[in-house]
């Protein structure tokens, strides 16, 4: 991701996932790269979309879908949960 260089030191990236009751904050990271790699893994394991936010500004930095994350791991298609 090319955005991680624009994040100043000390800024936190918040990771949230979409549950049946809305977006749930799960964890935070100091760099966008670390947040993205962790969210991509969690997205596949949990089987739901993830979003990364800048804690300081509230800006959305990245949205990850299950299909996109699977594709980045080299798996095409959809993940069926349930």
Phi, psi and omega per residue, in radians:
X1 nan 2.323 -3.096
X2 -1.451 -0.220 -3.058
X3 -1.301 -0.376 -2.968
X4 -1.100 -0.409 3.113
X5 -1.247 -0.316 -3.107
X6 -1.552 -0.092 -3.133
X7 -1.543 2.115 -3.123
X8 -1.218 2.731 3.055
X9 -1.043 2.460 3.109
X10 1.573 -0.237 3.127
X11 -1.394 2.387 -3.123
X12 -1.772 2.497 3.073
X13 -1.861 2.117 -3.136
X14 -1.627 2.400 3.133
X15 -1.924 2.205 3.114
X16 -2.258 2.626 3.062
X17 -2.159 2.744 -3.119
X18 -1.579 2.025 3.088
X19 -1.874 3.112 3.128
X20 -1.153 -0.312 3.120
X21 -1.854 0.196 3.109
X22 2.027 -2.944 -3.101
X23 -1.319 2.329 -3.115
X24 -2.098 2.191 3.089
X25 -1.289 2.268 -3.058
X26 -1.935 -0.773 -3.090
X27 -2.853 -3.098 3.097
X28 -2.506 2.775 3.138
X29 -2.442 2.815 -3.134
X30 -1.534 -0.366 3.133
X31 -2.196 2.630 3.109
X32 -1.137 -0.641 3.136
X33 -1.058 -0.878 3.141
X34 -1.071 -0.725 3.139
X35 -1.109 -0.739 -3.101
X36 -1.142 -0.824 -3.117
X37 -1.097 -0.740 3.132
X38 -1.173 -0.759 3.139
X39 -1.135 -0.635 3.114
X40 -1.085 -0.755 3.107
X41 -1.130 -0.823 -3.121
X42 -1.123 -0.634 3.126
X43 -1.024 -0.788 3.139
X44 -1.220 -0.758 -3.116
X45 -1.158 -0.726 -3.101
X46 -1.472 -0.454 3.131
X47 1.311 0.594 3.126
X48 -2.540 2.803 -3.131
X49 -1.129 2.643 3.068
X50 -2.206 2.706 3.079
X51 -2.424 2.501 3.114
X52 -1.928 2.273 -3.133
X53 -2.110 2.586 2.971
X54 -1.401 2.080 -3.080
X55 -1.111 -0.544 -3.087
X56 -1.334 -0.775 -3.039
X57 -1.791 -0.320 -3.066
X58 1.399 0.054 -3.121
X59 -1.191 2.481 3.026
X60 -1.374 2.194 -3.113
X61 -1.747 -0.565 -3.123
X62 -2.852 2.520 3.027
X63 -2.102 2.244 -3.105
X64 -2.028 2.227 3.058
X65 -1.793 2.762 3.129
X66 -1.057 -0.790 -3.124
X67 -1.043 -0.776 3.115
X68 -1.090 -0.772 -3.120
X69 -1.143 -0.750 3.093
X70 -1.070 -0.733 3.131
X71 -1.059 -0.701 3.120
X72 -1.161 -0.451 3.046
X73 -1.498 -0.019 3.108
X74 1.571 0.303 -3.134
X75 -1.981 2.125 3.099
X76 -1.684 2.620 3.118
X77 1.961 -2.884 -3.093
X78 -1.976 2.690 3.052
X79 -1.754 2.180 3.128
X80 -1.729 2.123 3.129
X81 -1.886 2.345 3.078
X82 2.079 nan nan
